[in-house]
Every structure is written in C-alpha cells, then in structure tokens.
Amino acid sequence: MKTALYCFLLLLSISTFAEVNNESFTSKALNTQVTFKVSVPTSYGTRLNQSYPVIYVLHGQWDFTLVQSISDTLKNEIPEFIIVQVIGKGAQLQPNDANINENARLFRQHFTSELIPYIKNNYRTADYSILIGHSNAGRFAMEQFLTKSPLFNDYFIFSPSLDDGYIVSLAQSVTELKAHLFLSIANEGEHMQQPFNSLVTMLEKHPSLSLTNEKYAQYSHQSSKVIALVNAFQTRFSHWQANYETKIAGLAPLLAHYSALQKEFGFQVLPSKDDLIRLLAYFAINNNGQEVTKIHDYLIAHYSTAAESITEIEQYLEKEGYQSAAKLINSSRLQ
C-alpha cells in the first residue's frame, strides 16, 4: 500500500525548467565579440548561497540544447548543473601539436584563459566540472584529458575523431591517468573501430582511471550521442537518487544520503524540493506528524519558494479527498 501511495505521489505535476542566459564578452584571443548561452538550474535564483557544478559543451552551437534537454529530463537522477555553450568548430578544434595551428592555439587560449574564468567570475560555480565533446570536439576533449588538464573532473566523449592517429599517439606517452572518463563509439567503420580498440586497451592499463567504454553498433555517428549522453549521466551518477526505502525512512536518512554525495563529489548537495514536497504529502497521508513537521521546517529553511509549494500540495490533497493530510500540513505551517 505504501509503495503504491508513493508511486501515486510521483505522478504529481511539479514542472520546473532551467533558465537560459545570453552572455557575451570581447575575446582578446579571438579578436572578436563572442556570444554564447549559459543554462542555470531552476534553483539558482532561490538558493543564493549554493554553488553549482558546471558542464562545458563543445560544439555548443549544435549540442548545447541536447545536453540541456537531457539534463532537464534526468534532473532527479543527476546533480543540478550550470551548462555552458562552447562554440567552436573546424580548425579551432584540430590538434595543436608543435603549436603550428594558429586557429587551434588561439581557441584553446580563449577557452581556458577567457571563457572558463568568465564563467567562474560571473556564476556561483563549484569546484567540479565536466567536459563534453563529440566527433572532432571529442578529439579536443580527449586531448584535454590526456594532457591532464586541471580544469575538468570528468569527461563525456562520444565518437571522437581518431583516424588521424593523434589521440592514440598521445595516449601511448601518458602516465598515471586519473578522473572519470565515459568513452563511446558508434557504427563508424574499421577506420575508427581499430584506433578506438587500441585506445581503450591503453586506457585500461591505468589503475587510477575510472573508465566506461561503450560501442553503439546500432546507432549512427550523430544519433549515438543521444543514447551515449544518457548513459554517461546515468553511469557517473548511478547512486545519485536516493532509493525508495531511504526516502520513506524519514528526513534524517535522506539527508545522510545527500551528505555522502557531498563528501564524494566535493560540492554542496541538497535533496530536490520536488522530492521533499512529495514526501511531505506521503507522510501527511500516513498521519506521521513528526516527519511532516521536520520536512516542512527543512523546506522553509532551505528553499525560498517552499511556502508557495507547500500551500499548493495542501490544496491538491484536499481536492483529492485527503482532508486529514491537508489539515496536518496546515497545522505544521501554523506552528
């Protein structure tokens, strides 16, 4: 009965969407005005003391919307992210070995010395970031990974361009790789499969590297990045969402779960307001006044829009015939 009741509460329509900001500044490296988009979590404007992890999306002119949409879809399964559109293509993303590619050198300077500092100076960023790249942007991301860039913690890299041998050669000379890497390839043909297999073999020799590699033989070069992105998020944050037993055990076990995540990832983690509102209704229906009071007080203390949401769930329960539950929530508001 309790499982069925909680499943019913999951069906409550609690819809929130990330906000997208348009940003611009003059890039000295590129000698032009750059414009780009930054998506911030729905809670960004209400949790003013919280910092957020960041995703930098290469090929942002094409893949920013995809990453934003999937992260919104998975919002209860993964952290809330600031998502940054990184616009670049062609020669800018080509290898910069021996510093002979001026476009590549200047783009790297812009990305690492201008764009990332701009984000850190203008947004509340946590000390945790993911770099996402596909195709030749995937090769760029692999270069950042293999050269041990200090700017990123995790890498999601999909069907990187490997047929020129640059990344495989770079991987042969690197030692003691760390971080988390999700690496995938689509149905690309032997010219890509062979270097991909060689690269994976070399990467698997690094004991401190957390590596997940996937082959999507049934997907094309373009379509594979959709399923790969979903799998990358779900693999990296497989234990992010508290399970059913933890949730209905009460507020204290739920907070302990998120405290453990905070220790693991290094940034502040709070349960989602949506989850807490559902649990408030669950415990009210089960006539658990103690947990209702605890969750109510926690919501008010940590979420600036909590009072409105509590009123809405109280009204919803009364409309659906749960008058006792609605009264219990109302009494907690009046204490």
Summary of the structure (lengths in Angstrom):
residues: 335
radius of gyration: 22.8
end to end distance: 30.0
largest distance: 73.2
contacts: 1036
relative contact order: 0.11
helix: 51%
strand: 17%
